[in-house]
Amino acid sequence: MHWISFVTGVVVTVFGYALFIGGKNFEEEFTEEDEDVLIHDFQSRYVTLSCQTCRKLKRHKEIENYLFECIKCRRQVDVRVS
């Protein structure tokens, strides 16, 4: 029974070391900027709206602020305030 506890402790220690210490090298690899990579700050949201063309509740992707597009039929839904 003591060997099982010892082996479990070693595995947890190695996992903790790899998680906290080993991950720093992984983050440093992606801090370098390449000229070929484009980074967009806008992240699209997905919401469930009623689509008039599909006549069902479908997922819509936000393409602009409060302007959504149905994933299935590509119909745009504008919920902006005029």
C-alpha positions as CSV (number, residue, x, y, z in Angstrom):
1,M,0.0,0.0,0.0
2,H,2.9,2.3,0.7
3,W,4.3,1.8,-2.8
4,I,1.0,2.9,-4.4
5,S,1.0,6.1,-2.4
6,F,4.7,6.8,-3.3
7,V,4.2,6.2,-7.0
8,T,1.0,8.3,-7.0
9,G,3.0,11.1,-5.3
10,V,5.8,10.9,-7.9
11,V,3.3,11.0,-10.8
12,V,1.5,14.0,-9.3
13,T,4.8,15.8,-8.8
14,V,6.0,15.2,-12.4
15,F,2.6,16.3,-13.7
16,G,2.8,19.5,-11.6
17,Y,6.3,20.2,-12.8
18,A,5.3,19.7,-16.4
19,L,2.2,21.9,-16.0
20,F,3.8,24.9,-14.3
21,I,7.5,24.8,-15.2
22,G,7.5,23.1,-18.6
23,G,4.7,25.4,-20.0
24,K,6.9,28.5,-19.8
25,N,9.0,27.4,-22.8
26,F,5.8,26.8,-24.8
27,E,4.6,30.4,-24.2
28,E,7.9,31.9,-25.2
29,E,7.7,30.2,-28.6
30,F,4.6,32.1,-29.5
31,T,5.7,35.5,-28.3
32,E,7.8,36.0,-31.3
33,E,5.8,37.7,-34.1
34,D,5.9,36.5,-37.6
35,E,5.1,38.8,-40.5
36,D,3.0,36.2,-42.2
37,V,0.6,35.8,-39.2
38,L,-2.4,38.1,-39.0
39,I,-3.9,38.6,-35.6
40,H,-7.5,39.9,-35.4
41,D,-8.7,41.4,-32.1
42,F,-12.4,40.8,-32.9
43,Q,-13.6,37.4,-31.9
44,S,-16.9,36.4,-33.3
45,R,-19.8,35.5,-31.0
46,Y,-22.2,32.7,-31.7
47,V,-25.8,33.1,-30.5
48,T,-29.0,31.2,-31.1
49,L,-31.6,33.2,-32.9
50,S,-34.8,32.4,-34.9
51,C,-33.9,32.4,-38.6
52,Q,-36.7,33.6,-40.9
53,T,-35.5,31.6,-43.8
54,C,-34.9,28.3,-42.0
55,R,-38.0,28.9,-39.7
56,K,-36.1,27.3,-36.8
57,L,-33.8,28.3,-34.0
58,K,-30.3,28.3,-35.6
59,R,-26.9,29.4,-34.5
60,H,-25.8,32.8,-35.9
61,K,-22.3,34.2,-36.1
62,E,-21.7,37.9,-35.3
63,I,-19.9,39.5,-38.3
64,E,-20.2,43.1,-37.0
65,N,-21.4,44.6,-33.7
66,Y,-25.0,43.3,-33.4
67,L,-25.1,42.1,-37.0
68,F,-25.5,38.3,-37.1
69,E,-25.4,35.8,-40.0
70,C,-27.1,32.4,-40.0
71,I,-24.6,29.6,-40.3
72,K,-26.9,27.4,-42.4
73,C,-28.5,29.8,-45.0
74,R,-26.2,32.9,-44.6
75,R,-29.2,35.3,-44.0
76,Q,-28.1,38.4,-42.1
77,V,-30.1,39.5,-39.0
78,D,-29.6,43.1,-37.9
79,V,-30.5,43.8,-34.3
80,R,-28.8,47.2,-34.0
81,V,-30.7,50.2,-32.7
82,S,-31.5,52.7,-35.4
